[in-house]
Amino acid sequence: MRGLVRVGAAVPSLALGNVKENMKRHLAMMREAKEKHVSIVTFPELSLTGYTCGDLFFQRRLLDDVTDALLTLKNEMPEGILAVVGAPLEIEGALYNCAVVLHKGEIISAVPKTFLPNNGEFYEKRWFQSGDARRDASVAIPKLKTDVCRQAIFETACASASSCARICGRRCRRARCCPLKARKSS
């Protein structure tokens, strides 16, 4: 598989609001992805909590459990895997529906959802802020030791040492939010 990257979509059976159990299922699926030579594994939005938590998203315990789960995931995930997991994150007093990028024992970035549906059975604007206001901003999330930004740029070594994957978006303005930029400047 020289020059190719295997990307996997993982859809775990979720325990609504049970972040610790969902984290265990994420780790199991990451390990399975590693066994199948997958380099990048993506999970659904809000996969650590479940999409239908409703007003539970406002509960401090749920948000603290998400932070703890992300810290555990980054430390226990298999080597050589880049994972994108869905999680609600509180940033500067506002709640965001984020895609969190993890790789090599680090949380690379958290990218908030921009377009929030608010019709029919969807009430996302009730719980979450749009990431659109953060389009050109980068804000540190101290507990997670990462930044939130609208687009992430990162590079990762794949299962095959000779190939690498690059996923590109718009660059953030701060070097530490962009590992490629930080690496080139050092």
N, C-alpha and C positions, 0 to 999 in steps of 0.2 A: 504493500500500500504506500509506496513512495510518492510523496507529494500530495497525498490525500488526507483529509481530516474527517473522521467519523463523528457526526453530530447526532445526539440522541434526544428524543423528547420523552421525559419520564412523567407518568401520571399516576401518582400514588393514591391508594384508597385513603381518604382523610378521616381523621377523628375531629369533628368540628370543635374548635376551641381548645383542643388538647395539643398544645404546641410541642410538648416533650415527646409524645407518641409520634406526631407527624415528623419531628426531627429524626427519630429513629428510622422511620420509613424512608426518609430522604437519604440517610446514610446507607441503608441497605440497597437502595436503587443506585446510588453512586458507586457502590462496590460492584454491583452487577454490571454497571456500565463499564467499569474498569476491566472486568473479566472479558467483556465483549469488545475490548479495544476501542471504546468510545473516548474521544478526547474532550468533547464539550457536551454537557448534559443540561438540558433546560427543563424547568418545572413550571407548572401553571401559575398564574397570578394568585397571590395570597395563599400559596400552597402550604405555608407553615401554620396558618390558622384555619383555613377554609374560607371560601368566598362569602358565605352567608352568615357570618357572625353578627351582623347587624350592629346594635348598640354595644355589644361586647367589645367592639373595637375601641371604645372609650375607656375600658377598664385598665387601670394601671397594671394589674397583675398580668393580663394578657400581653401588654406591651413589654413588660419586663421579661416575661417568658420568651418573647420573640428575640429580644436582645441576647439573652442567655443561650438560646438555641443557635443563633447565628455565630456566636463565639465558639460554641461547641462544634458546630459544623466546620468552621474554618480550621479548627485544630485536629479534627478526627477524619476529615474527608480523605479519600485515597489520593496518593501522589499522582501527578500527571493528569488529573481531571480539572477542568474548568467548569464550574457549575453556576447556573443562574436560577435563583429561587425567589419566589414571591413572598413579600412580607409587608405588613403595615409598620411604618416607622414614624415616630414623632420627632419632628425637626423644628427647633425654635418655636415650640408650642403649637405647631400645626401637624395634622396627621396626613401622611402620604401613603399611597398604594405603590410600593416600590419593587423593582426588579433588582435584586442584590447579587452582585458578581463576586464569586469566591474562587481563589486559585492560590496554590502553593502556600497554604496556611495563612493567607491574607484575605481580607475583605477589600477587593479592588475598588468597588464603587457601589453606590445605590442610586438607581435612576427612577425618579418618580413618574408615575403615569400622567400623561398630559391631558388626554381626552377622556373625560368621565361621563359615562352615560347616566341619564337621569330621567328615563321614561319607562313605561311599562313596569316590569319587575325590577328594574335597576334604580337604585337610590344612592349611587356612589357619592354624589355631592353632599349628601347628608353626613357622611363620615369623613370624606377625604377632600383635601385641597388639590387643585390641579398643579402639576409640576410645571405648567407653562410659565408661571411667575418666576420660576428658577431657571429659565432658558439660558441665561448668560451668567448664572451665579454658581458658585461652588461654596458649599458650607460644610464645615467639619462636623462630624458626629462623634464627639469625644469617646463615649462608651465603646463604640465599635472601631475607633481609630481609623476612620475612613472619611471620605467626603461624599456629599450628595451632589450629583450633577445631572444634567439632562441627557447628555450623550457620554458614552464611555469609549475610550480607545485603549486597547490592550493587546498584548502579544503573548502567546503561550507556546511552549514546546509541546509537541504532540507525542503520542505513543511511539512513533518513529522519530528517532533523534534527528534524522535528516530533514524532516518537514516541520513547518510551523504554520500556525493559523494567525491571521490578522483580521480582526473585526473592527471596522472603522465607522466612526460617526463624526460629528463636529467636535473639534478640540475644546476642552475646557480651558479656562483662562489661567488656572493655577497648575503649576507643574506637578504637584503631588497628587492631583486628581487624574493625571495622565501618566501611567508608568512609562510609556514610550518616550514621552517628552522628558520626563525626569531622567531616564536612563541616558538619553542622547546628550543632555546638558552636563552630565557628570563625567 
